[in-house]
Amino acid sequence: MPKYLCIQRSQKRTSDTPPPEKPSPEKMKQMMLNFKTWQDKYQNQIIDMGGPLAGGSKVVTSESISEGPFEGGDEIAGGFMIVEADSIDEAAQLAQESPGVIAQGSSVEVREIRSMQG
């Protein structure tokens, strides 16, 4: 079965964008329950739950190593996971049901991981 990389993205905040409100304890409890329900539903397809990505990165070429991520981008990659699905459409449906896409400006990029086997 094909594997897919799901990259959690969010819109970069600017000085004009207020920070998101911190959820109340009750709201946080509901969010965790929603996440657990989603995770249980797809437990056989989630190969690697991945996790959040740290803020800093390095951009590497054959000539240099510089601070990343690329400047001027409108999105920030915040996390990842790897899933198995029969098609990219099925993997996208799994990602769309994730509680991670409900926040305003959040999205998940889904890309097939090609097998290197000959």
MARSE-421833 format. One record per residue (C-alpha): residue in one letter; z negated, x negated, y negated. Coordinates in pm, whole numbers, plus 50000, padded with zeros to 5 digits. Example, Ala and Ser with C-alpha at 12.3 -4.5 7.8 and 13.67 -1.06 7.14 Angstrom:
residues 2
A492204877050450S492864863350106
***
This chain:
residues 118
M500005000050000P500874985749655K498124972849427Y497944979449053L496164961448771C494554985548525I493754970048187Q491294989147969R492344987847605S490925000347278Q492165000646922K490974971646708R488494983646446T489194974846086S486844974145790D488015009945720T487085021846070P483465032046114P481785020046435P481485046246708E478265065946722K475775054046980P475435081347244S472105098947286P470165092047606E471255125947742K474905119247656M474655084547816K473195100048133Q476125124648147M478645096648090M477155076548378L477235107248604N480895113348514F481715076948589K479885077848924T481675110349022W485065095048936Q484205062649119D483125081849431K486335102649425Y488515071249427Q486255047749627N488975041549888Q491545032249622I489435010649391I489844975749539D488054956549263M486064975048998G486534945048771G484374946748465P484204941748092L485904911647939A484094888147701G485284886747341G486614851247324S489614837547508K492024808347518V495804810147487V497344782747702T500874768447689S502244736147836E501764720047493S498454733947370I495274753547419S494234775647127E491714802547049G492794837647146P493524865447170F496794867046980E496254875246614G497714906446459G497454927946769D496354963846728E494644965947068I491854947547243A491764942947621G488184951647714G488144953348093F490134956448413M490164969648767I492514967649065V493484998849258E495705007549554A498085036949530D501365048849682S503125046949343I502585036848982D502425074048896E499535078749139A497755048048996A498305061448643Q496805095148744L493745077248884A493395057948556Q493885089248345E490975106148522S488735076248446P485955083148197G487085050948027V490005068347856I488075096547689A486985076247387Q489265079447087G491725050447076S491105040647441S493885036147692V494605020048028E497734999648095V498795002048463R500984974648613E502024968648973I500904935749125R503884922149315S503264906649651M504104869649676Q504754872650048G508324864550147
***
